[in-house]
Amino acid sequence: MLAEQRHQLILRTLRSGGTASVIDLSEQLDVSAATVRRDLLKLEGDGLLSRVHGGAVIEEDRAPFDEAAEVRVAEKDAMAARAAELIEDGQSVILDSGTTVHRLARRLHGRRLTVITNSLAVYEELTADENIALMLLGGMVIRESRMMDGFMAEDNLRQVHADWAFMGACGIRSGGQVMDTTVAEVPARRAMIAAGDKVVLLADRSKFPGSGMVKICGPEDLDVLITTASADDATCTALHEAGVRVITTPPSTVDGSVEVRV
């Protein structure tokens, strides 16, 4: 792989999760840790990221949806497969605008469900499926995130109820606090939590601790965390002790999953 290709992949990973370790980048790119460190040094010199102990961070807004969707696809599919197993035919579900939740939408085709979403990507995925009753929330169109947001989306959510609410996040702190980087998106996500009987967070290992300066919710607001192998054990333990069912899904498989009682 050429250096320029590695640099682009590194930046995509950082824009998706905000931070990444040298070890994770080395595994993802299939190169040595020394090579990754040289790449990070070059990118820092170009002003594109900041190196920290053991890795790097990027200080900018969340990546555009299509770019973020290309990162950790196998892990997202593994989590989506496990999430789909929780849903029974005839139920109603709220799907947020994250790229992992969009992978879940792909697994709902042919199911007899009601889907409520502010995601234009989810709407486009499911709109032709006549088995699914589809509700698209109103609001301002946020093109880079392919979503609807603002007070109208929040007001719409106050009028609905669902069996499940599935959401993503930019980061999960050690105490189990779920964080976001965009202040404007938090009210709608909080309204989704309030509208769902059970709340499921889908977060791969890059979200521990991930990024985010705004708290979406605490562990008391979650029912299930679906994550990948090698997620932070201490954080998973804190969530489990708060009553959250923690499920880890091996990133190397799509259908296999393991429930972890930590």
ZAMARGU-4260 file (C-alpha; in steps of 0.2 Angstrom, whole numbers, plus 5000, padded with zeros to 4 digits):
<rodrens>
0) 5000/5000/5000 | 5007/5017/4995 | 5010/5030/5009 | 4997/5042/5002 | 4984/5028/5003
5) 4989/5024/5021 | 4987/5042/5025 | 4970/5044/5018 | 4964/5028/5028 | 4972/5035/5044
10) 4963/5051/5042 | 4946/5042/5038 | 4948/5032/5054 | 4952/5047/5065 | 4937/5057/5057
15) 4926/5043/5061 | 4931/5040/5079 | 4941/5055/5084 | 4956/5045/5090 | 4965/5029/5086
20) 4980/5020/5093 | 4995/5015/5084 | 4991/4997/5087 | 4974/4998/5080 | 4980/5007/5065
25) 4994/4995/5062 | 4982/4980/5062 | 4970/4989/5051 | 4983/4994/5038 | 4993/4978/5040
30) 5009/4987/5042 | 5022/4989/5057 | 5019/5000/5071 | 5035/5010/5066 | 5027/5013/5049
35) 5012/5020/5057 | 5022/5031/5068 | 5031/5038/5053 | 5014/5041/5045 | 5007/5050/5060
40) 5023/5061/5061 | 5021/5066/5043 | 5002/5070/5045 | 5006/5080/5061 | 5019/5090/5051
45) 5005/5094/5038 | 4994/5100/5052 | 4981/5086/5049 | 4981/5078/5066 | 4989/5078/5083
50) 5000/5064/5090 | 4996/5058/5108 | 5004/5045/5118 | 5001/5028/5109 | 4991/5036/5094
55) 4984/5051/5087 | 4968/5062/5088 | 4960/5074/5075 | 4951/5090/5080 | 4937/5093/5068
60) 4919/5090/5065 | 4912/5072/5062 | 4916/5065/5045 | 4903/5066/5031 | 4892/5051/5031
65) 4899/5042/5016 | 4916/5043/5022 | 4913/5037/5040 | 4903/5023/5032 | 4918/5016/5025
70) 4927/5013/5041 | 4926/4997/5051 | 4913/4990/5040 | 4915/4972/5046 | 4913/4977/5064
75) 4898/4987/5060 | 4890/4973/5051 | 4894/4961/5065 | 4885/4973/5078 | 4871/4976/5066
80) 4868/4957/5064 | 4866/4955/5083 | 4855/4970/5085 | 4843/4964/5072 | 4841/4948/5082
85) 4834/4958/5096 | 4819/4964/5086 | 4803/4954/5084 | 4791/4955/5070 | 4777/4967/5073
90) 4788/4979/5084 | 4792/4997/5081 | 4810/5003/5081 | 4819/5020/5081 | 4835/5021/5071
95) 4846/5036/5073 | 4857/5043/5059 | 4874/5034/5063 | 4883/5023/5050 | 4882/5008/5061
100) 4863/5010/5063 | 4862/5011/5045 | 4870/4994/5043 | 4856/4988/5055 | 4843/4995/5043
105) 4850/4984/5029 | 4846/4969/5039 | 4827/4973/5042 | 4822/4970/5024 | 4806/4959/5023
110) 4802/4961/5041 | 4785/4967/5047 | 4790/4982/5057 | 4787/5000/5060 | 4803/5011/5058
115) 4805/5028/5064 | 4820/5038/5059 | 4829/5055/5056 | 4841/5046/5044 | 4840/5050/5026
120) 4851/5035/5023 | 4839/5023/5032 | 4824/5031/5023 | 4832/5027/5006 | 4837/5010/5012
125) 4819/5005/5017 | 4807/5016/5007 | 4804/5003/4994 | 4801/4989/5006 | 4782/4987/5008
130) 4783/4976/5023 | 4790/4991/5033 | 4779/5005/5039 | 4792/5020/5038 | 4791/5036/5047
135) 4804/5050/5042 | 4805/5063/5056 | 4804/5081/5050 | 4817/5095/5053 | 4832/5103/5044
140) 4842/5093/5032 | 4860/5091/5037 | 4867/5085/5021 | 4885/5080/5027 | 4877/5068/5039
145) 4862/5063/5028 | 4850/5066/5042 | 4835/5077/5048 | 4838/5087/5064 | 4832/5102/5074
150) 4817/5106/5085 | 4805/5098/5072 | 4813/5081/5074 | 4813/5083/5093 | 4795/5088/5093
155) 4790/5073/5082 | 4799/5061/5093 | 4788/5067/5108 | 4773/5061/5098 | 4779/5043/5096
160) 4783/5028/5105 | 4794/5013/5100 | 4798/4996/5107 | 4817/4999/5103 | 4828/5014/5100
165) 4845/5010/5092 | 4858/5024/5093 | 4877/5027/5090 | 4889/5039/5099 | 4905/5047/5096
170) 4913/5041/5113 | 4909/5032/5129 | 4918/5038/5144 | 4925/5026/5158 | 4910/5029/5169
175) 4898/5024/5155 | 4893/5042/5149 | 4888/5042/5131 | 4896/5057/5122 | 4893/5067/5106
180) 4904/5080/5097 | 4889/5090/5089 | 4879/5100/5102 | 4864/5102/5089 | 4861/5083/5088
185) 4860/5079/5106 | 4842/5085/5110 | 4835/5073/5096 | 4845/5059/5103 | 4839/5062/5120
190) 4821/5062/5113 | 4824/5045/5105 | 4829/5038/5122 | 4814/5045/5130 | 4803/5038/5116
195) 4810/5020/5117 | 4805/5006/5129 | 4822/4999/5127 | 4838/5008/5122 | 4852/5000/5113
200) 4869/5008/5110 | 4880/5001/5095 | 4898/5006/5098 | 4913/4998/5091 | 4930/4998/5100
205) 4936/5015/5093 | 4922/5023/5103 | 4931/5019/5120 | 4934/5033/5125 | 4931/5040/5107
210) 4927/5058/5106 | 4914/5071/5111 | 4912/5085/5123 | 4893/5084/5125 | 4884/5071/5136
215) 4870/5062/5127 | 4865/5051/5142 | 4872/5040/5156 | 4872/5021/5159 | 4856/5022/5168
220) 4847/5027/5151 | 4854/5012/5142 | 4847/4994/5142 | 4859/4986/5130 | 4877/4989/5123
225) 4882/4980/5108 | 4901/4982/5105 | 4916/4972/5097 | 4929/4962/5105 | 4943/4972/5113
230) 4932/4986/5118 | 4938/4993/5135 | 4935/4981/5149 | 4933/4994/5163 | 4920/5004/5154
235) 4910/4988/5149 | 4911/4983/5168 | 4905/5000/5173 | 4890/4998/5161 | 4886/4980/5167
240) 4886/4985/5185 | 4874/4999/5181 | 4862/4986/5174 | 4866/4987/5155 | 4867/4970/5146
245) 4884/4970/5137 | 4885/4960/5121 | 4902/4959/5112 | 4903/4953/5094 | 4919/4946/5086
250) 4924/4958/5072 | 4930/4944/5061 | 4912/4937/5059 | 4896/4944/5054 | 4883/4932/5062
255) 4892/4926/5078 | 4891/4934/5094 | 4895/4932/5112 | 4885/4939/5127 | 4898/4944/5140
260) 4893/4945/5159 | 4907/4955/5166
</rodrens>
